């Protein structure tokens, strides 16, 4: 049986058991960090040469070798050596093959503990920017859809019971604002991701005269960690990202749930187009809302990764522990999941559904969601609101018993309810007027919604 010999194996008398070597290895997933690992090593090499820890000639050889490895990876010609435990050793071993003994100097004044922390932060920094870009695309599509549906009405719900009619644009813009908070939240997370642990060493720093501010600057970090122990043990930034990712998924899942409900035969508010739907293997009439269902399902996946990370971290003493290897797969998967869900939901809104305006018009006219406006009508004419509320509650009960709506009451019946009612009550309780009248700041009134759209456009223009 071949016994692998690891970089650290000189300390040991026996080789690692092959199964334990496989169990211990992370190369199968942390290879995703390779370009960031190379970037970190480039910065580290430049610092070693700048401070005189290695010669300028040695630095140039290392940099040339690292760039060769980068090109090999980009072109698909980078081959992982058999005994490479992780991406760091894979790169280092290849560098030694290319440069000879000088490659063995790369790891001077560095540990894998600060190295992996640096790689992960560089990787996550890049992915945060990608997700923020996708959020902007999502917002743009929502804004376009809202702008074309300002005067389209839709029932508004509380407790999934008809409450008050809304402008469809107003409903859609609620998700614009949720996405705006997601965008801002990721920007806030980015600030804490953007701190460099490079140079923290295993946990206590190093005896070499390194320049951590220089490597931080080269890599675009705002600053280096002020405490080496904190730098190598910190995974707050990953937890914060997973929290932000989970909230993004909450928002997408809520929208997905609404689309699923709206597309059902019972609601018929939207029709799903063919580009985002599939059928049944047995029921030929079916058109299934696969995209929103998958988004709803994948939300639990991201939640699980957040919970997993919290559980991994909760019992770890300082500083580095092998448990921290478990931070990556969930992080990587969450990033891919959030990105794919944002892309899919953006396409769904843009191409995958059509609002049924006739059905929506019918829906807002067939209920008592204008009852609050009757109470407001009375209150505006001096009747105490609570008294008005009770009066309208009674008349709604009477209408339900009689099988009619508020609009079906005669003027005589209105005046019997209260003498202040006049013929203008009929206009006041039309769905269009009910929505139009709500022009308080943030309300669903058409003028307010147009203003809201203008403000939203300005926000996007400033990004």
Secondary structure, 3 states (H helix, E strand, C coil): CCCCCCCCHHHCCCCCCHHHHHHHCCHHHHHHHHHHHHHHHHHHHHHHHHCCCCCHHHHHHHHHHHHHHHHHHHCCCCCCCCCCCCHHHHHHHHHHHHHHHHHHHCCCCCCHHHHHHHHHHHHHHHHHHHHHHHHHHHHHHHHHHHHCCCCCEEEEEECCEEEEEEEHHHHHHHHHHHHHHHHHHHHHHHHHHCEECCCCCCCCCCCCCCCHHHHHHHCCCCEECCCHHHHHHCCHHHHHHHHHHHHHHHHHHHHHHHHHHHCCCCCCCEEECHHHCECCCCCCCCCECHHHHHHHHHHHHHHHHHHHHHHHHCCCCCCCCHHHHHHHHHHHHHHHHHHHHHHHHHHHHHHHEEECHHHHHHHHCCCCCCHHHHHHHHHCCCCCHHHHHHHHHHHHHHHHHHCCCHHHCCHHHHHHHCCCCCCCHHHHCCHHHHHHCCCCCCCCCHHHHHHHHHHHHHHHHCC
